[in-house]
Amino acid sequence: MNRKNAFVRIVLTPFALLYRLTAGVRNLLFDIHLLPSRRYDIPVICVGNIAVGGTGKTPVTEYLIALLKDQYRIATLSRGYKRCTKGFVWVDANSTVTEAGDEACQVKQKFPDILVAVDGNRRRGINRLLSLPAGRRPEVILLDDAMQHRYVKPSLTIMLSSYQSMYYADKMLPVGNLRESIKSVYRADIVVATKCPDAIKPADAGLIEKSMMLKAHQRLYFTRIMYFPLEALFPSFAQRPCSLNEIQEEELLLVVGIANPQPFIETVRSCHDRFTTCIFPDHHRFTMADIHDIHVEFQKKGSRSKRIITTEKDAMRLKTLACLPDEWKPVLYYLPMYVQFLFDQGTNFNKNILEHIHSYRKHVTN
């Protein structure tokens, strides 16, 4: 740590202690039932974390949807981060990120047949979902990024922690990225180490498991991010989907506005070395000035074959921009991602989830 960073950490430490105290008192009030936490009669699975920044909640939520949607009526409920609307909002095929947030729009685009809603008040949101007629009412609800929303008591909590920034080696805000104490991991039933490198070995996983010091009932899984072929954001203007290997002779401009862009950039770099980047903050709302700046960078690549590559979440925000140049539409692509379990853990994870839902529903009906 250099002197400047050490000085900043010293200055911010009192604020981190105050933040930790505030979060700790709040959690204590829930633990001793002075603040109410409601459990529901259907399985409610929370996917969350205790740190700010990208831990891969949306890909894990999508994994769960794919696992469950053919057996149960599924609903997802998130807060709709950075949307401009208030309260409860249904998300449909025509919803925009302004109305619902990029993550909810992405989920609805991938899984049009499930219920998708946003509400900052998760209890109110669940009540709205459960007020639907019997034939439409969800049988399982997935809460995205709700570990801190303790007014709802999930039937199962899945906590994620990024391999590059494991929670047990982090500090409280604003010194580090933790939103609450590392002891909060013990509220989780399942812990998932996300975004692991391809080269991770069982011995590395063993060291992580030892550092976590989980309880006997908690299960730990390791995952990595994988990518599908590139998809055109405007299919009617563009060619078929293609892999990065197929376009090695083209010039690429990467447009990235996510919490941790490095894995995305490194994925492109692994098969392509002719690219430049335009990086923006997480969940960035692109302005006309941003589009102009991106366009200037794109024009610098001359007249040779070129295209713009972005992430799934950025694609949701770019798609409906009125100021998007028409000449981008044939060359604007995004890279869809998915979660892959390591060490052959996928089957066991699936079994864990399905058995929980079956046993919870059986317990409620009895």
ABEGO torsion letter per residue (X at the ends): XBAAAAAAAAAAAAAAAAAAAAAAAAAAAAAAGABBBBBBABBBBBBBBABBEBAGAAAAAAAAAAAAAAABBBBBBBAGBGBABBEBBBBBAABBAAAAEAAAAAAAAABAABBBBBBABAAAAAAAAAABBAAABBABBBBBGAAABAABBBABBBBBBBAABBAAABBBOAABABABBAAAAAABABBBBBGBBAABBAAAAAAAAAAAGBBAABBBBBBBBBBBBBBBABAAABBBBBBAAAAAABBBBBBBBBABAAAAAAAAAAABABBBBBBBBBGBBBBAAAAAAAAAAAAAAEABBBBBBBBAAAAAAAAABAABBAAAAAABBBBBBBBBBBGGAAAAAAAAAAAAAAAAAAAAAX
